[in-house]
């Protein structure tokens, strides 16, 4: 394969107090009766502005409370609410879980990429446009045509790939400036992986979620996400700590949501996300369940160990993580008593993830045990990341 592919949302809107304008943008898209989905906190923040803007355009909408997990049960409930109410779009407000659920519930069909070979699921959702309204900048989920599905226990179950990206991503930076600062930090953790995973995928000519190879454009988008974090990350954290939608926060929100989203989908995924998702197998060992961004940041350090990066470069990335508050040890991740057996479980699971095939030492076909990568090497790098982090701090 030599074809390169780029995919994008139809419309991206970002700025302070943009929710007051959402009716204008819905009108452009021809949407007149959306179903608005969100958890109690997200709806509490967004509901009044959305309702007023929609009312001003003579449109209608209904609100549906999200249950908290991107499970098949939640996806089907949102789909049913949309169809029963005759809604012509699904607008998801909140963090990564509800955004993923909204994308799945809106889609006409999906490819289940979590099984080998992948399978098509017809009628997975209501077949209506999907609109994403992140109220935190903790994830790059909003721009994607991919959703991660978990079981009722919060364990990773599968990836779903949809025919199109969201019709619109709507980001009100005043809302995000008032969100807890740790959410922005976790988003930086997720975005931190983008360039490294795209770079590996580009160098190993590994197909991306967009359906082709990583283009130079995608690689540069991923690079810009990384450069933005390095330049503005610490300042953006300070602005959120003071509830200011300042220039650094605007830049980092764009990096966390738009650049990282476009970068990972068009650039590729790799060991960082394979390992991050595998940590869900040992959720019970964590004092408090880390966020996706915390797992990804820590797993990015693991990927860099697997790549045998220089000490100078490792120090730069460890230093950034320390400066903004991302974990660099198992203790900071919330698993100070993690055992070798548990880490071997994570390594074994990651070795069987199709995401890891972009790594230079990976096999493109699984062995008899279903592994694409040597789990013992992953295990050793997991330990090395923690050891380096303890010495670094």
N, C-alpha and C positions, 0 to 999 in steps of 0.2 A: 504493500500500500504506500502511495506517495501523495495522496490527496489530503489537503489541509482544509479544515472546516472551522468557521467562526459562527457562533450563534449568540444572540443578545435578546434582552427583553424589548418589547415594542416601544416602551416609554419609561424613562427614569426621571423622577422629579425630586430635588433635594433643596432644602432651605428652611429658614426659620418661619414658623407659623404657616406652613404650606397646607396643613389640614383644612384651613379655612377656605382653600381654593379647590378642594377635591371635586366638588360638583362640576366645576368648569372642565376638568380633565375627564371625568366620566362622560360628560356630554360629548366631548370630542371623540371618545371611543364608542359612542352610541349606546351606553349602558344606562338603563332607567330604573332598575329595581334590584340592586345588589343585596346579597345576604352578607352581613358583617359578622365575622367570627372572631372571638378573642376570649381570653381569660378575664376574670373579674377585674384585675388590676389594669390590664390594657384597655378594656372597654371603659373603665372609669376615667382613663386619661383621654381617650379618643372620641367617645360616644357623642358628646355634646357638639363638638366641632363638626364631626361628620354629619350628624343629623341636621344641623343648621345649614350647612352648605348644600346638602341634598335637597332640603326643603326649599331653599332659595331658587332652585332650578325646577321646582314642580315635580321632582322625582320622588320615589318611595324606596324604603329599605326596611329590613328586619334585622334583629340582632340575635345571635346564637352563642351561648356560653360554651367555651372549649373546656374539656375535662382534664387536660394537662399532659397527655401522652400521645405521641404520634403512633397510635396503634390502629389496627384494622377496624376495631370497634368505633373509635372516634372518627375515622375517615368515613365510614359508612353512615354514621349519624349526621355528619355535616352534609354529605351527599343527599341523604333523604330529606333533610330540612330544606335544602336548596330546591329540590324537585317538587316537594309538597307545596312550597310557597310560590312556585312559579318564578323564581329569581333568575336573572340573566347574567349574573356574575357572582363570584365568591371573593370577598375582601377579607383577608386575614390580618388581624392586628396583634402584635406582640413579639415574642421571641421565636427562636428557631423551630420549636416543636409545633406551634400553631401554624407557622408559615409552611412547614412541610406538609402538615395535615391539610391545609387549605389548597395547596397545589395538587395533592392527590385527589381530593374530593372534587376539584374542578375539572380534572383531566377527562378526556373521552376514553383513552386507553393508555396502557403503560407497558413497558418492557421490564420484567422482573430480572434485574441484572445480578441478583444475589444467588442465582442458581446456575449450574453448568449443565447443558447449554442454557442461555437466557430464554425466557418464555414470555409470550405476549398475553396480557390480561385485558380482555375487552370489557368496556363499560366500567372501568375502575371508578370513575367519578361521574359527575353530572354533565360533562361536556360543555362547560361554559367558560368564559374568560376568567383568568385568575389575576387578582390584584393583591399585592403584598404591601403591608404597612408596618414595617419594623418599628417598635417603640424603644428598642435598645439596639446598640451596635455591637452585639455580642457574637454575631455570626454572619457568614457570607451567603446564607441560604436564600435571601430574597430574590436574587436575580436568576436563579437556576431553573432548569427544567428537570431537576432531580429531587427526589425526596428520600429520606432515610426512614424506614419503618422499624419501630421497636415493639417488643411484646409488652404485656401488661406489667412485667417486672422491671421494665426499662432496659432490657438487654437488646442489643442490635439484632435485627431479624433479616432485613434485606434492603436493597436499593431499588427504587423505581425510577425509570427514565420515561419522560413524557414526550409527546410529539413536538411541543412548542414551549418556549420560555413564557414567563408571566406577561400578561398584556401590559401591566404597569407596576412599577415599584415606586412607592411614595414615601419619602423620608422627611419627616418634620424634625429639624435639628433642635428646635426648642424643647420638644418632648424628650429627645435623647439626652440633652444637656441636664435634664432634671432626673434622669434615671441614675441608679446606683453606679458609682465609678467602677466597681468591679466588673460590671457588664461590658463597659468599653474596653477594659483591660483584657477580658476574656476574648473579645472580638479581635484584639490585636494578636492574641495567641493563635487564633484560627488563621488570621491573615498572614502570620509569620511564615507559615508553611508554603504559601502560594508560590513564591518564586522558586524555592528549592525543588518542589515537586514538578513544576513546569519545566525547570531547567533539566532535571533528570529525564523527564518524558521526551523533551526535545532532543537530547543527546542520544537516547536509546531508541528513538523513532517508535514510541509506544502510542497506540491510538488513544484518544481522549474521549471524554463523555460526550463531546460534540459530534463524534462519529468520524473523525479524521485525525490527521497528525497535528501536532502543535505547530502553529505558524509563528513567524517572527513577530507578528503583531501581538499575538497572545503572550509570547514570552516577554515582550516589552511592557505590556499591561501588568504582568506579574512582577516584573522588575520595578515598575513604578509603585506598586503596592508596598514592596519591601523598602524602597527608598523613602517613601512617605512616612512609614513607621519609624525609620531611623531618624528622620529629620524632625518630625512633629509629635512622636508618641508621648514623650515625657510632658511636653507642654500641653497636649490635649488632655492628659490626665488631670493636670492642674486646673484647666478650665472647667472640666466636669465637676471637680471637687468644689468649685465655686459656682456651679450652675450657670456657666457662661457658654453660649453657643458662639465661641470665638473662631478665629481663622484656623488655628491648629486643630480644633475639634472638627470643623467642617472638612478639613483635609483628611483626618484620620477616619471619620465616618465614611467618606468616599472610598478610602483604602479598604476599610473593613467590609463594606457592603458591596460596592460596585466593582472596584478593581480586583479585589480578592475573588468575588463571585465569578466575574468574567475570566479571571486568570486560572482558577482551578478547573472550570468547566471546559474552557478552550485550550488550556495548557496541559492539564493532566494531573492525576493524583499519584501518590507513591507510598513509600513506607510510613511517612508521618501519619497519614490517615488510616492506613492499614493497622498500625499499632494502636493508634488512639481508639479506634472502634473495638479493638480486642480487649482493652482495659475493662469494657463493660462486663466481661466474664468474671471479673473479681470485684464487682461493685461492693460486695458484702465486707470487704476488707478495709474500706475507706471510712474514716470517721464521719465524713460528710461527702456526698457524691460530688466529685469535681465536675465542672462544666466541660462541654465539648472543647471550648477554646483552651482550657487548662491542659486537657489531655493532649490536644494537638501541639501545643507549645512544647510540652515535655517530650512528645514523640518526634517533633522536629529536631530536637537535640539528639535524639536517638538516631534519626536518619543521617544527621551530620557525622555522627560517630561511625555509622556504617559506611559512609562515603570517605572516611579517613581524612576529614578536613584538618587543616593545620591548627596548631594551638592559638596562633594569632587570630584566626577567624573564629574559632570556638569562643575565645575570650570576648570578642565583639558581640556575639549573639547571647552568650551567658550574661554579659554586662547589660545588654538591653533588657533581657528578661528580669534581671534583678532590679533595674531602675524603675520599671513600670509595675513590678509585682507579680510576674509570672513564675511558676514553680521551676526550680532547678534541682530539687532533690525529692526523693520519695516522701520525706517528712513534710515538705512544703505542699506536695500534691495531696497530702492527707492520708498517707499509708506508711507511717513510720515503722510498722511491724510487718511489712510485706515479706513474705518468705520466698525462698528460691523456687519452691514448688509452684507458688502462685505466678511468679514471673515466667517460669517455664510454660505455664498454661497460656499466658499472654503471648509468648513467643511462638508457641505451637499454633495458636489461632491465627496470628498475623502471618505466619508462613503459608497459610492456606488461603489468604485473601488475594483475590485477583488484582487488587490495587497495587500489590507489591511487585508485579511483573516488570514495572518500568525500571527497577533497580538494576544496575549493571551485572550483578552476580545472580540475578533471578533467572529461572527457567520460564519460558513462555508456555510450557505445558506442565501440568502437575505430575508428581511421581505417584507411586502406588499408594502412598499415604495421603495424597491430595495436596502435597506441599509444593510451592513454587520457590521456596527459599529455605536455606538451612536454618532451622529454629535455634540451634546452638549459638550461631553467630548473633542472632537477634537478642538472645538471652544475655550474652556477654556484653553487648552494647547497652542494653537496659541497665545492667549493673555499672557499666563504665560512666554513663550519664550521671547517675546518682553520686558515684565516687568523685567525679570531676566537680560536680556542683557543691559537694561538701567541702572540698578543698578551696574552691573558688570563693565561697562566701566567707 
